[in-house]
Amino acid sequence: MTAHVRHDELAGIRPLLAAEAAAESVPGAVEAADLEQSVWLRLLELPEPPADPSAWLRRAVRAEARLAGRHARHETSLAPGVLGAHAAAQAPTAEQQVLAAERRRALLAAVGRLPGRCPELVSALISRSDLTYREISRELGISQGSLGPLRSRCLSCLRTILATGVASPVRRGNAP
Protein backbone atom coordinates (compact mmCIF):
# COMPACT_ATOMS: atom_id res chain seq x y z
CA MET A 1 0.00 0.00 0.00
CA THR A 2 1.39 3.39 -0.89
CA ALA A 3 1.57 6.26 1.55
CA HIS A 4 -0.80 8.27 -0.67
CA VAL A 5 -3.55 5.65 -0.47
CA ARG A 6 -3.15 5.34 3.29
CA HIS A 7 -3.30 9.14 3.67
CA ASP A 8 -6.55 9.25 1.69
CA GLU A 9 -8.07 6.49 3.83
CA LEU A 10 -7.06 8.23 7.04
CA ALA A 11 -8.40 11.58 5.87
CA GLY A 12 -11.72 9.92 5.06
CA ILE A 13 -12.28 8.66 8.62
CA ARG A 14 -11.29 11.92 10.33
CA PRO A 15 -14.91 13.21 10.66
CA LEU A 16 -16.10 9.87 12.04
CA LEU A 17 -13.27 9.81 14.57
CA ALA A 18 -14.05 13.36 15.69
CA ALA A 19 -17.75 12.52 16.10
CA GLU A 20 -17.07 9.25 17.98
CA ALA A 21 -14.53 10.92 20.27
CA ALA A 22 -16.94 13.76 21.04
CA ALA A 23 -19.70 11.25 21.82
CA GLU A 24 -17.48 9.15 24.12
CA SER A 25 -15.70 11.98 25.92
CA VAL A 26 -16.53 12.46 29.58
CA PRO A 27 -16.20 15.93 31.08
CA GLY A 28 -13.63 15.92 33.84
CA ALA A 29 -12.33 12.48 32.88
CA VAL A 30 -11.33 12.45 29.22
CA GLU A 31 -11.42 15.08 26.52
CA ALA A 32 -12.44 14.36 22.93
CA ALA A 33 -9.09 15.66 21.63
CA ASP A 34 -7.21 13.20 23.86
CA LEU A 35 -9.38 10.33 22.64
CA GLU A 36 -8.76 11.31 19.02
CA GLN A 37 -5.01 11.50 19.55
CA SER A 38 -4.89 8.11 21.27
CA VAL A 39 -6.95 6.44 18.55
CA TRP A 40 -4.82 7.99 15.78
CA LEU A 41 -1.75 6.54 17.47
CA ARG A 42 -3.37 3.12 17.76
CA LEU A 43 -4.39 3.25 14.09
CA LEU A 44 -0.98 4.33 12.85
CA GLU A 45 0.70 1.58 14.88
CA LEU A 46 -1.29 -1.12 13.05
CA PRO A 47 0.80 -3.07 10.51
CA GLU A 48 -1.97 -2.70 7.93
CA PRO A 49 -5.29 -0.86 7.82
CA PRO A 50 -8.25 -2.60 9.45
CA ALA A 51 -10.63 -4.44 7.15
CA ASP A 52 -13.57 -2.33 8.37
CA PRO A 53 -12.10 1.04 9.44
CA SER A 54 -15.41 2.43 10.74
CA ALA A 55 -16.10 -0.54 13.03
CA TRP A 56 -12.48 -0.66 14.20
CA LEU A 57 -12.55 3.07 14.92
CA ARG A 58 -15.73 2.84 17.01
CA ARG A 59 -14.30 -0.04 19.06
CA ALA A 60 -10.98 1.77 19.51
CA VAL A 61 -12.62 5.01 20.68
CA ARG A 62 -14.77 3.12 23.20
CA ALA A 63 -11.76 1.16 24.46
CA GLU A 64 -9.71 4.34 24.88
CA ALA A 65 -12.61 6.08 26.64
CA ARG A 66 -13.00 3.16 29.06
CA LEU A 67 -9.26 3.12 29.73
CA ALA A 68 -9.17 6.88 30.35
CA GLY A 69 -12.25 6.61 32.58
CA ARG A 70 -10.58 3.92 34.70
CA HIS A 71 -7.48 6.08 35.07
CA ALA A 72 -9.59 9.12 36.00
CA ARG A 73 -11.43 7.18 38.71
CA HIS A 74 -8.11 6.16 40.29
CA GLU A 75 -6.73 9.68 40.35
CA THR A 76 -7.19 11.71 43.51
CA SER A 77 -7.47 15.45 43.51
CA LEU A 78 -4.71 17.05 45.54
CA ALA A 79 -6.00 20.58 45.21
CA PRO A 80 -5.82 22.55 48.45
CA GLY A 81 -9.05 22.35 50.41
CA VAL A 82 -10.32 19.26 48.55
CA LEU A 83 -10.44 16.64 51.27
CA GLY A 84 -13.45 14.62 50.28
CA ALA A 85 -17.20 15.13 49.96
CA HIS A 86 -17.88 14.88 53.72
CA ALA A 87 -15.45 17.73 54.50
CA ALA A 88 -16.96 20.13 51.98
CA ALA A 89 -19.48 21.55 54.44
CA GLN A 90 -16.94 22.21 57.21
CA ALA A 91 -13.57 23.91 57.37
CA PRO A 92 -10.62 21.52 57.37
CA THR A 93 -9.07 20.81 60.75
CA ALA A 94 -5.42 21.56 61.46
CA GLU A 95 -4.64 17.85 61.07
CA GLN A 96 -6.37 17.73 57.69
CA GLN A 97 -4.43 20.80 56.56
CA VAL A 98 -1.13 19.20 57.63
CA LEU A 99 -2.01 15.95 55.82
CA ALA A 100 -2.99 17.87 52.67
CA ALA A 101 0.31 19.78 52.79
CA GLU A 102 2.23 16.50 53.21
CA ARG A 103 0.41 14.97 50.23
CA ARG A 104 1.20 18.04 48.13
CA ARG A 105 4.91 17.89 49.13
CA ALA A 106 5.01 14.17 48.27
CA LEU A 107 3.36 14.89 44.93
CA LEU A 108 5.82 17.68 44.10
CA ALA A 109 8.78 15.50 45.11
CA ALA A 110 7.49 12.69 42.87
CA VAL A 111 6.98 15.14 40.00
CA GLY A 112 10.64 16.14 40.36
CA ARG A 113 11.67 12.48 39.89
CA LEU A 114 9.77 12.06 36.63
CA PRO A 115 11.80 11.43 33.45
CA GLY A 116 12.27 13.66 30.42
CA ARG A 117 9.86 16.55 29.91
CA CYS A 118 7.36 15.12 32.38
CA PRO A 119 8.30 17.37 35.33
CA GLU A 120 7.69 20.48 33.23
CA LEU A 121 4.42 19.17 31.83
CA VAL A 122 2.97 17.89 35.10
CA SER A 123 4.01 21.08 36.89
CA ALA A 124 2.17 23.09 34.25
CA LEU A 125 -0.89 20.85 34.58
CA ILE A 126 -1.09 21.19 38.37
CA SER A 127 -0.20 24.87 38.36
CA ARG A 128 -2.57 27.16 40.21
CA SER A 129 -2.68 29.21 36.98
CA ASP A 130 -5.00 26.58 35.44
CA LEU A 131 -3.29 26.79 32.04
CA THR A 132 -5.05 25.60 28.87
CA TYR A 133 -3.47 23.03 26.54
CA ARG A 134 -2.74 25.84 24.10
CA GLU A 135 -0.87 27.83 26.77
CA ILE A 136 1.04 24.77 27.99
CA SER A 137 2.03 23.79 24.44
CA ARG A 138 3.27 27.30 23.73
CA GLU A 139 5.14 27.50 27.06
CA LEU A 140 6.83 24.10 26.69
CA GLY A 141 7.35 24.17 22.92
CA ILE A 142 5.40 20.92 22.45
CA SER A 143 2.70 20.51 19.81
CA GLN A 144 -0.78 20.68 21.30
CA GLY A 145 -1.71 17.33 19.75
CA SER A 146 1.17 15.62 21.57
CA LEU A 147 0.23 16.91 25.01
CA GLY A 148 -2.55 14.35 25.64
CA PRO A 149 -0.46 11.22 25.00
CA LEU A 150 2.57 12.73 26.77
CA ARG A 151 0.36 13.68 29.72
CA SER A 152 -0.98 10.14 29.85
CA ARG A 153 2.52 8.62 29.90
CA CYS A 154 3.72 11.13 32.51
CA LEU A 155 0.74 10.54 34.79
CA SER A 156 1.20 6.79 34.48
CA CYS A 157 4.83 7.19 35.51
CA LEU A 158 3.78 9.50 38.36
CA ARG A 159 1.23 6.93 39.58
CA THR A 160 3.97 4.30 39.65
CA ILE A 161 6.34 6.55 41.58
CA LEU A 162 3.66 7.50 44.11
CA ALA A 163 2.45 3.91 44.51
CA THR A 164 5.90 2.39 44.95
CA GLY A 165 7.76 5.28 46.48
CA VAL A 166 10.69 4.79 44.13
CA ALA A 167 12.15 6.92 41.39
CA SER A 168 11.47 6.27 37.73
CA PRO A 169 13.69 3.61 36.14
CA VAL A 170 14.21 5.87 33.14
CA ARG A 171 16.92 8.49 33.38
CA ARG A 172 16.10 12.11 32.74
CA GLY A 173 16.18 12.85 29.03
CA ASN A 174 15.57 9.28 27.85
CA ALA A 175 11.80 9.40 28.14
CA PRO A 176 9.26 11.03 25.82
Secondary structure, 3 states (H helix, E strand, C coil): CCHHHHHHHHHHHHHHHHHHHHHHCECCCECHHHHHHHHHHHHHHCCCCCCCHHHHHHHHHHHHHHHHHHHHHHCCCCCCCCCCHHHCCCCCCHHHHHHHHHHHHHHHHHHHCCCCCHHHHHHHHCCCCCCCHHHHHHHHCCCHHHHHHHHHHHHHHHHHHHHHCCCCCCCCCCCC
